[in-house]
């Protein structure tokens, strides 16, 4: 996987490619309020020219604090909302599932949501939920074939075929997430977007679901975008890791390189907060300051109010992505100038 600034892998090798993707939300008060109180329009840049590529059968992990734009990116890729700018390509073909109905790409791109309690219709049986993609894409010729295919999917995710007749409230959180994975696999996708799929689960259940997802990736040759705020999980699951801050991708490297030698100051501070045997008995230093308001982001580098290496250039000039020698990119003036 590579950023657009890194020529290590030609674009033709990328299954998914995102170029300068932006998403803005108008959060202005009503027109009458703006008129009476002379208030300007207010716009949030949830995504600010994000670029990356994912090669087939690999996993890109995406990390960052809450509100950095990870879930907005996932929803744009899944077609749940349209981007405000930029392009998304799947296998070289332009994709915008929210704007047009491309059945081929819709079938190939599926999503596993964060909350297994909210992502399943409580009024539908498991058979109806998992079988819905089979009906939508005409993958089953009749009801019997659909039931047989649902039964196979249930076994594939570690559940019993008899569970297909039950309803979501009859399952635990981990079992519900397995059902959600089965539903995502029903259309035989190649690319799965996983938006914090284990954050609502207990630790022991998380491990079982993560191992299931790794096994399915190997068996089906799946490509993942794996979003999480848990760096340990991302380290376990990902081939490459991207770090987001206030709507921008600030660093992207192969997983081992990023955890061994993070370049961006924000990435360094994030990794320092991960518990390890070396830090037992020592208080970890929290991240300095608060995430700035996306309504009024800082000028220059958005991280400069919290960065120990910030100088005047960081406060006035926004850093652009710079290719790293081992592959990947970083957007930081201090790295570019050799100050860190």
N, C-alpha and C positions, 0 to 999 in steps of 0.2 A: 504494500500500500504506500501511497505517496501523496504529498501535497502537490498542488499545481506548480509550485516553484521548483519541484524536484524532478529531474529528468531520468531518475534511475529506472523507472518502469514506464514504457510507452502507454498512452491513453488507451490503445486498443486492447491492452491486457486487463483493463479495469472492468469489473462487472457493474459497479455503481460509481458514478462520478458526479460531484457537486462542484459548481463553479460560481463563486461570488453570490451565494444564496443569501437573500435578505428577507426579513419579514417585519413589517411595521404594524403597530396597532394604534388606532386613533382612540385615545382615552380622554378626549376633550369633554368638558361639561356641555350640556345642551345649549343650542344656539341662543336661546333667550337669556340664559345665564351669562354666556360670554359677552353678549351685547350689553346687558345691564351693568356688568361689573368690569367691562373692558378687558376680558381675559383672552389670551391668545389660544390657538389650538395647541393641544398637547399630544405628542406622538412618542410611543415607546419603540425603540429599535430592539426587538427581541433577538433577531439574527442580523449580523452586520458583516456581509460579504464573507461568508464561510465557504472555504474550499477544501476538498479532500477527495480521495479516491479509494475504493476498496477492491482488491483483487478477488477472483473467485475462490471459494472455499476457505477464506480467511475471515478473521474477526477483528473489527475495529472497535475498541473500547472508547467510550466517551465519558469524561469525568468533569466535575466542576461543582461549585456550590449551588444551592437552590436558587433558581431565578436566572441562571446563566444562559438559558436558551436550549438546553438539551432536549426537553420534551417538545418544544416548538419545532425543532429540527426534525424529530421523529415524526411528528404529525404532518409536516410538509412532505416528507418522503413517502408516507403512507397514503397521501391523498386526502387527509382529513381537513387540511386547509391549504389554500394556495399561497405560494411565496409572493412577496412584493417585488422581487427582482432576482436576477441570476438564473441559472439553468441547472436541471437535474437530468442525468442520462442513465439509462439502464441498458447494458449490453450495446452501448453506442447509440441507442435510440432515445430521443428526448422524452422525458417522462414528466407529466403533471397530472396525476390521477384525479385531482380535484377539478381540473378544467375540462377533461375529456374522458370518455369511457373507452379506454384501450384494454380490451379483455385479456390480451396476452400478458401485458405488464401487470394488470391487476391480479391475475392468477399467480404470477411469479413473485410478487411482493406482498408479504403479509406481516402482521404486527402482533406481538404478545404484549398485553398491557400490564401496568404496574399492579393494579388492584384486582385480584381474582374474585373478590366479592361483588365488584361493580361491573366487570367486563362480561359476565354471563347473564342472560335474560332469566330472571327467576321463574318466569311463567313457562319457559320452554324446558322440556326434558333434555338430557345430555345428547340423546340421539338427534333431536331437532337442532340443537346448537352446533354440534360437530357436523351434522349432515347438511347444514345450510349452504356452505361453500360448494358441496357436491351438487346441489340443486342449481345454485347460481351459475355454475360453469358447465352444467350438463355433463358431469363426470360419471353419473350413474344412470343407467338406462331405465331402471324401474326401482320401486321401493325396496324390493328384496335385495337388489345389488347395493343400494345405498346402506341398508342395515348391515350387510356383510362388510362393507368398506368401513363403516363406523366401528364395528366390532374389531376389525384389524387395527384401526388407529388406537382404540382403547388399550389393546394388548401392547401396542408399540410404546405407549407412554407409561406402562406399568400398572394399568387398571384392568378390571374384569369386564368382558363383554356384557355381563348382566348389569353393570353400572350404567349402561347407556339408557336404561329405562328410568333411572332416578332423576331427581331434580337438584339444582345447585346447592340448596340449603342442606342437603343430606351428606355433604362432603366437607372435609377439613380444608383449610386454606391451601395446603400443599397439593391435595387432590384436585382442587379447583384449578390451580395453575397448570397441572398436568392436562386437565380437560381443555384449558385455553391453548396449550401447546398443540394438542391433538386437532383442535379446530383450525389453528394456523397451518398445520401440515396437510389438512384435507385437500387443499387445492394443488398440492404437489409443488410448492414454491421453491425458488432458488435462493431468495433473499429474505431473511427474517429480521425485522426491526424489534428489538427487545428493550422496552422502556422500563428499566428498573424492575425486572420480572420477579425478583426475590425479596425486595425491600419490605414487603408486608408479611413475610414469613419468618418463623422461628429459625434460629441458626442451623439446627440439625436438618430441618426441612429444606432450607436454602441449599445445603450441600447436595441433597438428593436431587433437587430440581436442576442444579447446575451440572451435575454429572450426567443427568438425562440429556440435557441440551448438548453437551459435548459428544455424547454417544450418537445422538441423532445427526449432528454435524458430520461426523465421520461416516455414518452409514449412507446419508443422503447427499453428501457433498454440499452442504448448505453454506451460505455466506451470511455473516451476522453483523449488524450494527448493535453493539451491546452497551446500553446506557446505564450508568450506575454512579452513585456518590460514594460507594464503598471501594476504595483503592485495592484492597486485598482481593475482592471478587474480580475486579478488572484485571489484576495481575494474573489471576488463575485462568481467566477465560480468553484473554485477548492476544492476538499476534502483534497488534499495533495499538497505540493509545494516543488519543487526542485530548487536549486539555482546553476547556472553554472558560472564558471569563467575560461576563457582561456582554454576551452576544457574539464574541469574537473567538476564533480558534487561535490560541497564543502559542501552542506547542504541539507537535506531532512527531512521534518517534516510534521505532520498534519497541515492544514492551520492555525487553531486557535493558536496552540502552536508556530508555526513559527512567526506569527505576534505579539503575546503577549510576547514571550521570545526567540528572535533569538539568536543563539549561535555563529555562525561564524562572525568574525568582518566585513566581506564583506556584509553579510546579514544585520547586524545592520546598516551599513552605507547606504545601499539601502533603508531600511525602514525609516530612518531619513529624506530622501529626499521627502517622500510622504507628500503632503500638508494635514493639518488637522486643526480643529478649535483651537487646542491648540497652533498652530504655527502662527496664524494670526498676522501680524505686526512684526514678527521676521524673519530675513534673515536666510534661511537654509544653513548649511555648505555644500558646494559641496564635492563630493568625491575627496580625495587627490590624486594628480598625474594623470597620464594617463595609460591606459591599455598597458602593455608591448607588444612589437611586437611578434606575434606568431612565427616569423622566428628565434627569439633569446629570448626565454622565460627565466625568472630568474631561477637560481638554487634553489633547495629546494622548499618551498611553492611559487607558482606563484604570490601570493598576497603580499608577504613580503615587496616589495618596497613601498606599499601604506598602510601597516598595522601598526596601532599605538602600537600593542602588540608584534611586531616581535622581536626575539632575534637571537643569532647566530645559534641555532638549526634550526630555521625557514629558515635561509638563505642557509643551506647546506643539510637538510634532508627533503624529500618530505613527508608530512603527509598522513597517510592512513585513510580510513573511520573507525570511531569509533561509535558503537551503542549508542544511547541515551536511557535513562530509559523509556521515554514515547513513544518510537517507533521512527524510523527514524535513521539518521546518521549525523555525522559532520566530516569533515576532517580538523583538526586544532590542532597544538601542544599546543597552549595557552589554549584551552578548555581541552585537555587531561591532561595537567599539573595543571589545576585549577587556571591559572593566570587570567582568565576572567570568 
